[in-house]
Amino acid sequence: MYARCAETDLVAANAANLIGFLVFTARQARLTAPVRGVHIQPMKRVLILLALALAAPPAFAQDNPLAGSEWGTGVAVDQRSVQFGADGRAFGNAGCNTFMGSYAADGVNLKLGPLATTRKMCGEMRMAHEKVWLDMLQRIDSYRLNDDRLQLMDAGNKEIITLTRRNYN
């Protein structure tokens, strides 16, 4: 086996998206027109464009220390977690339902956009804990990253919760 890292996942996701787009484009346009006077076969053109696109990773992932990370409460029986994708999407487990939405992180600022959740029903106490978790995530204004600890703060710089790094799967 090999170790996974956020950059590898990001490159794989970008490559898959780009290949799909380029194949679609090649089928639509047939890509038979010469490029700067040189005729390049359609598949070679697709591979050249793919190589150029993968040469420079997106700026979002480079400037975002949370990209590709997963965080949880640190309690073994607590399933609540949040993952920050390299594409600006946040998703995770709220205890009963899963959630997804967007986020923006720069320097010390962190904002989660509106979160959508699945609509599964669980026990009353579990649903109450889920509501607290989702409300807390929406109050986040800033963060501090210390090794395997992520401190989340509100607009008054008061700590809401400290999360522990988990394996990103």
C-alpha positions in Angstrom: 0.0 0.0 0.0 1.0 3.6 -0.3 0.4 6.6 1.9 -2.3 9.0 0.8 -1.8 12.7 0.9 -4.0 15.7 0.1 -1.8 16.7 -2.9 -2.1 13.2 -4.5 -5.9 13.2 -4.0 -6.1 16.7 -5.4 -4.1 15.7 -8.5 -6.1 12.6 -9.0 -9.4 14.5 -8.7 -8.3 17.2 -11.0 -7.0 14.7 -13.6 -10.3 12.8 -13.6 -12.3 16.0 -14.0 -10.0 17.3 -16.7 -9.9 14.1 -18.6 -13.7 13.9 -18.6 -13.9 17.5 -19.9 -11.2 17.0 -22.5 -12.7 13.8 -23.9 -16.1 15.6 -24.1 -14.4 18.6 -25.9 -12.5 16.3 -28.2 -15.7 14.5 -29.2 -17.6 17.7 -29.7 -15.0 19.7 -31.6 -13.2 16.6 -33.2 -10.0 18.6 -32.6 -8.7 18.2 -36.2 -7.7 21.9 -36.8 -4.0 22.6 -36.7 -2.5 24.3 -33.7 -0.1 27.1 -34.7 0.4 25.5 -38.1 1.2 22.1 -36.7 -1.2 19.2 -36.9 -1.5 17.2 -33.7 -3.6 14.1 -33.4 -6.7 14.5 -31.1 -5.5 12.2 -28.4 -2.0 13.7 -28.3 -3.6 17.1 -28.0 -5.7 15.8 -25.0 -2.6 14.5 -23.3 -0.7 17.7 -23.9 -3.5 19.8 -22.3 -3.7 17.3 -19.4 0.0 17.6 -18.7 -0.2 21.4 -18.8 -3.2 21.5 -16.5 -1.5 19.2 -13.9 1.7 21.1 -13.9 0.4 23.9 -11.7 -1.8 23.0 -8.7 -4.7 25.3 -7.9 -3.9 28.3 -5.8 -6.7 27.4 -3.3 -5.0 24.2 -2.2 -1.6 25.9 -2.0 -2.8 28.8 0.2 -5.0 26.7 2.4 -3.5 24.7 5.3 -6.9 23.0 6.0 -7.2 21.6 2.4 -7.3 17.8 2.4 -7.7 17.4 6.2 -10.3 15.7 8.4 -11.1 16.6 12.0 -13.1 15.0 14.8 -13.9 15.4 18.4 -11.3 13.0 19.6 -13.8 10.8 21.4 -13.8 7.3 20.0 -17.6 6.8 20.1 -18.4 10.2 18.7 -18.8 10.1 14.9 -19.0 13.8 14.4 -16.3 15.1 12.0 -15.6 17.7 9.4 -13.4 17.3 6.3 -12.0 20.2 4.3 -11.6 19.4 0.6 -9.0 20.9 -1.5 -11.8 22.3 -3.8 -13.4 24.5 -1.1 -16.0 22.0 -0.1 -16.6 21.0 3.5 -18.4 17.8 4.4 -18.6 15.4 7.3 -20.7 13.5 9.8 -23.0 15.5 12.1 -23.7 12.4 14.3 -26.8 11.1 12.5 -26.8 12.8 9.1 -24.0 13.7 6.8 -23.5 17.4 5.7 -21.9 19.2 2.9 -21.3 22.8 2.0 -18.6 25.3 1.0 -15.8 26.9 3.1 -13.2 29.6 2.8 -10.0 29.6 4.8 -7.2 32.2 4.6 -4.6 32.9 7.3 -6.6 32.6 10.5 -10.1 33.2 9.0 -12.5 30.3 8.4 -16.1 30.6 7.2 -18.4 27.7 6.4 -21.2 28.4 3.9 -24.7 27.2 4.3 -24.6 23.5 5.1 -27.0 20.9 3.5 -27.7 17.7 5.4 -29.3 14.4 4.7 -32.7 13.9 6.3 -32.3 10.7 8.3 -34.1 10.6 11.7 -32.3 9.3 14.8 -33.1 9.3 18.5 -34.1 12.6 20.1 -30.8 13.1 22.0 -28.7 12.3 19.0 -30.7 14.8 16.9 -30.1 17.4 19.6 -26.4 16.8 19.6 -26.4 17.0 15.8 -28.2 20.4 15.9 -25.6 21.7 18.4 -22.7 20.5 16.1 -24.2 22.1 12.9 -25.0 25.4 14.7 -21.4 25.4 16.1 -19.9 24.9 12.6 -21.9 27.9 11.3 -20.6 30.2 14.1 -16.9 29.6 13.2 -15.1 32.8 12.3 -11.4 31.9 12.8 -9.1 29.0 13.6 -5.7 28.1 15.1 -3.8 25.1 13.7 -1.4 23.4 16.1 0.0 20.1 14.8 -2.9 17.7 15.2 -5.2 20.1 17.0 -7.6 22.6 15.3 -9.1 25.3 17.6 -12.2 26.8 16.2 -13.2 30.3 17.4 -16.3 32.5 17.1 -16.3 36.2 16.0 -15.3 37.3 19.5 -12.2 35.1 19.3 -13.7 32.8 21.9 -12.9 29.1 21.5 -15.9 27.0 20.4 -14.2 23.6 20.3 -10.9 22.0 19.7 -10.8 19.1 17.2 -8.3 16.4 16.6 -6.8 15.4 13.2 -8.1 12.2 11.8 -7.1 10.1 8.8 -8.6 11.6 5.6 -10.4 8.7 3.7 
